[in-house]
Amino acid sequence: MRVGVHYLSLSRETRTLSGGEYQRLILANQLGMGLSQALYVLDEPTVGLHPRDNDRLISILKDLKELGNTLVIVEHDHDVIKASEHIIEMGPGSGYLGGEVVYAGTTEEFYDYEKSNTVPYLVSKNSAPLRVIRPVDVETYKVKLELKGAKGHNLKNLDVTIPLNRLVSVTGVSGSGKSTLITKTLYPALARALDLEYLPAQDYAGLDGVEHIKNVLLIDQSPIGKSARSSPITYLKAFDAIRSIMATTQEAQVRGYTPGTFSLNVDGGRCPACKGTGYEEIDMMFMDNVVIPCDVCDGKKYRPEILEIQYKNKNIHEILSMTVNEAMNFFVAHPNIRKPLSVLKEVGLDYLQLGQPANSLSGGESQRLKIAKELSQVQQKSTLYILDEPTTGLHFREVDLLMKVLNKLIETGGSVVVVEHNLDVIRGSDYVIDLGPEAGKKGGNIVAQGSPEDIMKAKKSLTGQYLKRYIESHTGSPNRK
């Protein structure tokens, strides 16, 4: 009851819960145990939570503290940061530019700390992302998708209109039916209509306006790359060009090497012991497997003779160890490599190493890598991008970058639908569809729809109330461009 999931039935299968509901069930379980003198480490507990539910979450965390426990929380949320007593900020940058403690001390003193990357977004009057005004009048708007009679799970026979070539946010408290509507009804219906893939869709009556789009993509936080050899550079399909450059060096031609010799996926140049992964996994029978660097190639993934081939004094291992930033300068004369890398820089991933294993990327990094791949491909016109909580794991500065990238997708003729709780993203949207009013059986209705200003005027919209409060506390009025 206290964590706000009172509407769940006892027989409900956990796999049907939304992310925010599941997160709160785990917390309720801990509260019920009544432990004391325990150290709780929480990784982004606000993921999937509406600002209304954040207040509940914070009161529960305070209760755990009152029982004599210590809570360490990895978090980007304004409210959680403000409610904490001690802050440790890591940085100053990401990846190899980070890894230092920028600040450690009380929350009161944190707000006066000038070297922090976070403080300006918490207190500044200018922290609002610039909003590009693209008006939407749904009645007269011509390019739009209309989903009719959506009845999946708790949806109450909804008719939803989604304007295209716009940034549309779908909001509402956790469990109000956002994912059911967008990722389980709209996406499978569109993918089927466009003959892309055949997924079971939740119940709906009809879909109009498919002729306005040619492609639909669901970009979520699932890890990229199927094999242990996947990396940002292979995902962006730019590794082929690098292998060709290595194969055209004089020494490589003398030895008869081809681009395939520098591949990690086929035998030839890769280390025969670790098969190009750079590490060996030892099966410990009844314990977790142990991963150790390969003792044959010393983690370099290639045979020693392959590493003798150099381009501009760097071998293939040294090139894969470069960051995106360094590689952009290194391959300045190769637009086919530099272009995809410049897009990585745009989405704020210029600190990644080219050959970093894809399974070591965070959810937010994987998602931005997927967006970068889309941006580096020419065809964004008539594509609908559906993003499920893209701000998960992102710092305020990275949310700004994400908004710029989403706006760029729209300017090149694409359309974007985001399922989101982040108030900066909602206020920067062209059109908002707010579901609710509550979760579970009391949800599944459209409470309000329109521009962020319209949502703030809607008395029944919880999202509107929190958005209004947030904007007033930050700027006094929305920032216009």
N, C-alpha and C positions, 0 to 999 in steps of 0.2 A: 504493500500500500504506500509506504513512504517513498519508495523510489519512483512511484508514478506508473507502475505497470499493473494497476489494480484491475484493468479491463481484460487481462489475459485469462483464457479458460485453463483449468488445471490440466486438461488433456492435450493442450496445444503442443505440437511437435516443435522442438527447439530450432530445427532447420528452417521453419517458416517465419522465424522472428526477424525483425529488422536489426541492423547493426546496433542501433542505440538501445533497443530493448534487451538484446543479449548482454550488452555491456552492463546494463543496470541490474540484470538478474544475478550476475557474478558478484556485483557489489552487495546486493541484498543478502546473498549467501554468506559473505564475509561478516556483514553487520550482525547477522543472526548468530554467528559463532561466539560473538562477544569476547574475542581474544584481547589481551593487553600485552604491552611490551613487545609488540611485533613490528617489523619494518615492512610497510607496504610500498611496492614500487609500481606505479601506474603509468602505462604508456598511452598518452592521449585519451584519457577517459571521456572527453567530450565528443569524440568522433560519433557522428550520427545523431547528436543531440541538438534540439532546438534551444534557443536562448532561455526559454521558459524552463526547460528541463535542467539547464545548467544550474539554475538557482537551487533546485532540489539536490542535484549532485553535490554541490558545494556544501550544503547543510549536512549531507551524509558523511562527507569527508571530514568535516569538523567534528562530527560525532565520534568517528573512529579515532580522531586525535584525542578527544576528551576521555576516551577509555584508556589512554596512556600509550597510544601507538605513535609511530613516526611514519609520516607519509612523504615519499619522494615522487614527484609527478613530472613527467616529461610533457610539456603542454605549450600551446600557442594561444590559448584562449584568453581574451582580455579579462574576463570575470575571474577565472581561476588564478591568473597572475596577481590580480588585485587582492584576492582573498588570502593569498599565501603570506607567510611570515618571514621567510628567508628565500632569497633568490640566488641561483647560480646561472649566470649566462655564459654559454659557450660561444666560441667564435675565433676571430672576428668574422671570417668568411666561411665558405663551405668547403668540404673536402680537404685538400692539402693546405688550404688557406685558413682552416679552422683548427680545432683541437686544442685551443687554449682556454683557460678560464678568464673571461673578460671581466666578470664581476662576481663577487660572492659576498653577500651581506644582507642586511635587513631590507624589507620591501620599501620602507619609508625613504631610506637613503638612495635606493635604486633609482627613484624618479628624478633625482638630481644628478645622476651619473651621466656625464656628457659623452663618454666614449661608447655608450651602448647603442646597438643597432635597433633595439626593441623599444626603448623609451620614447623616441619620437612618435611612434605609432600609437602609443598609449595616451600621450598627453597633448600632442600637437593639434593645432587648429587646422593644419594643412594635410592631415594624414588621409583625408578622403581621396580615393582614386578619382582622377578626372573622369567625368562621365560624358560620353559622346551621346548627344540627344538624337535618337532616331525615333520619331513619333510613330505610334501604332494606333490606328482606329480600326478595331477588328471588324466592325460592320462593313466598312467600305474597302478594307484591305483585300487585295486580290490574290496574292500568293500566300496561301495558308493551308495547313493540314487540319482536317476535321475528323476527330475520332468520336464515334457515336455509340452510346449505350454500353460504356465500360462497366462491367459488373464483377470483376475478379475480386476475390477475398472480401474486403470491406467496402469496395467502391459502390456507391448508390446510383447505378445506371447513369453514369456521367456522360455529358456531351462536352468535349474539350476542343477548343480552337487554338492551334499553335501557329502564330505568324512566322513566316519564313524570312530569311535574310535578316534576322534579328537575334539578339541575345535574350533567351527566355529562361527565367528561373522558375522551378517548381519547388514550392516551399510548404511548410507545415510542420506541426510537432512530430516527434518520432513516433512512427506507427500509424500515421494518418492516411497512408496509402500512396505515397509518392513513388516508391520503387515499383509497386504493383502497377501503377498507371503507366509509368514511363519505360522501365526496363523489362517488365513482364507482360505488358499489353502493347504499347505503341511500338517498341523496337521489333518484337517478333512479327507483328502485323505488317510493318513496313518491309522487313527483311524478306518476308514471304511474297509480298506484292511485287517486290523488285527482283525476285528470283535469286536472292543472295544466299540465304540459308533457311532451312525449315525447322523452326523451333516451335514448341507448343506455346500458344499465346493464351492469356487469361480471356475470359468471356467478353466479347464486344459485339456490337450489332453491325457497324460499318465503318469504312475509312474512305474519306474523300480527299482529293488534292495530291494523290501520289504522283500525278503527271508532272508536278513542279520539281520533283527531286529525282536524281539519277542514282544516288548512293546514300546509304545510311551506315554510320559507324558508331559502335558502342565502345567508348574509351573508359575503362575502369582501372582499378589499382592492382589488377592481377599481375604477377611477375611476367616479364617478357622472356622470350627465348626458351626453347625446349631443352637444349643440351647444356652441359657444363662449360662448353666452349663459346656460348653466346656472350657477346659484349656489345657496348654501345655502337662500336664501329661496324660490327657485322650486322647489327639490327638496322642500321641506316643504309646498308648495302654499299658502304664506301670502302670496305676492306678489299674488294675486288680490284679497285683502282690502285690501292697501295701495293697489292701483290704484283700487279702489272708493272708498276714503277720499279720494284725490286728486281723483277725478272729482266728488265731492259738494261740494268747496269752491265758494264763491260765484263766484270768478273763473272756475273751470273750467266752471261751468254757463252763465255768461254767454257764454263762447266756444263752448259746445256740445261740450266735450270729453267723451268716454266713457272707461270703464276701459280700453278697447282702445287709446286714444290713448297711454296710459302703458306699453303693452306693448313689449317689445324684439323680439318675434318677428314682428310684422307692421308693414308700413309705416304711417306716420301720424305718430306722435310721435318715433319713433327717428331718429337721425342717418342721412341717406340715404347718406352716403359710406361709413361703416364698418358699416352695417346693425345698429347697436346693440351691437357688440362692444367699442367703445372703442379699438380699435387697427386698424392696417392691416398686412397681411403682404405683404412684397415678395419676389417670386420672384427669386432671384439665380442662376438657371440652374444652374451647376455647384457652387454653394456652398449652405450652409444658408440657409433663408429668414430674412429680417430682419423683426423685429416692431417697429413704431414706433407711438407714440400717434397716434390719428387727428387730423390737423391741422385738420379742419373743426369737430369738437365738442370738441377738446382732451381727448379721453379721457372726456368726460362722457356719451356714449352717446345723448343726446337733442338735439333741435333747441332753439335758444336760447329760443324762445317758450314751449316746454313747461316750461323751467326757471324761468319767471316765476311759475308756479303754486306757491303755498306753503301748507303745512298746519303750523300752529304754528311759523311762521317758517322752515320747512325745505322746500326743493324736493326732487323725487324723487331727484336725484343725491346730495344730502346725506343723504337717508334711507338710500339703498343703501350709503353710505360708513360708516354707523354700525356699531358692533360690536353683537353680540347683547345685551351688558350694557346699552349705552346705549339700544338700541331697546326693551328691556323697560320701562325707565322712561318712554320717550317714548310708547309705546302702552299705557300703564297702564290706560286705559279701554276697551281692545279685547281681550277675552279670546280671540277667535278668532285674534289675532296673537300675543298674549302667551303662550298655552299652548304652541304648538310651540317658541317661543323658550326657554321655561323648561325644556323637555326638553333642548334643546341645552346649557343651563347644567348640567343634571344629568350629562350625559356629558362635561362638561369642555370644551365648545367655545364658552364665552361670549366668547372673544376674537376669533372670526371676524367679518369684515364681512359684512353681509347680502348684498351684491352681489358678493362675492369670486368670481372665476371658478372653477368647480368643478375645472378642470384644474390649478389651482394648489394644490389640497389634497394633503396627504400620504396615503399608504395608510391609516395609522391614523385620520386625520381622516375620510376617506371612509367607513371602516367604522363609526365611531361615529355619523356622520351617518345612515347606513342604520338603525342601531339606534334613533336618536332618532326617525326617521320612524315606525318600528314602535311605539315607545312613545307617540307623539302620536296614533296611531290607536287607536280605542277597543277594537278586537277583538284581544285577545291570547289569549283563552281557547282551549284546544284547538289552539294553534299550536305546531309544533315548529321551533325556531330552530337552524340548524346553522352554527357559526362555525368557520372555518379559521384557526387561529393569530391570534386577535383581539388578542393583546398585541404584535404586531409594531410596532415604532416607538413603543411607549408607555413613558413614564417610570413609575417605581414608584408615584408619586402617582396617575397616570392609570389604572394597573392597579387600584388601590383603587377608583377611581370606576367602572371597568368592572365590577368584581365586584358593587358595589352595584346597578348597573343590571341585570345579569343576574339577580341575586336578585329584583329588582323584577318582572322578566318572569315569573319562576316564581310569585311571590306573586299575580300577577293571573291565574294559571291556565295559563300557558305552560309549555313544556318546552325545555331548552337542552342541546345537545350541542356540546362544543368539542373540536377537535383541537388539542392544546396541549403545549408543553414547559415553560411557565413554572411554576416550582414553587409560586409564590404562588397561582396559579389551581388547580393540582392539589390543594393542601392545603385549599382552600376549597370543593372539590367534594363532592357527596353520594355520588357513585359514580364509580369509576375503572375503565376497561377498559384494561389494559396489554398491548400487543402486542409480539411479539419472538420469541425472546430477542435475536436479532441482526437484521441487515438482509438484504435480498435473499432468496436461497433459504433462509437459516437463520432467516428471520423468518416472519411470517404465521400465528403461533400466538397464542392468548391465554395469556399467562404468568400473569396474576393478575387478579382482578376483585373489587370490593367497595369498602368505604370507604377513605379514605386510610390509616387505621390498618391495615386488612387488607393493603394493598399493601406497607406498610413491613415487615410480618411475613413477606411472601413472599420466601424466600431467593433465588429465581431472578430476581426482578424488579430490573432495573437502576434503573428509575424509583424503586422503593421505597427502594433503598439511598441514592440521591442525595437523596431527599426527607427521609429520616431524618437524614442528615448535615446537610442544610440547616436543618432545624428545630432540631436540637441546637445548631448554631452560632449560631442567632438567638435562641432563646427557652428552650431546655431542654425545653419541652413545648408541644404545640399549644395555641393560644389558644381558649377556649370561650366561647360566649355563652349 
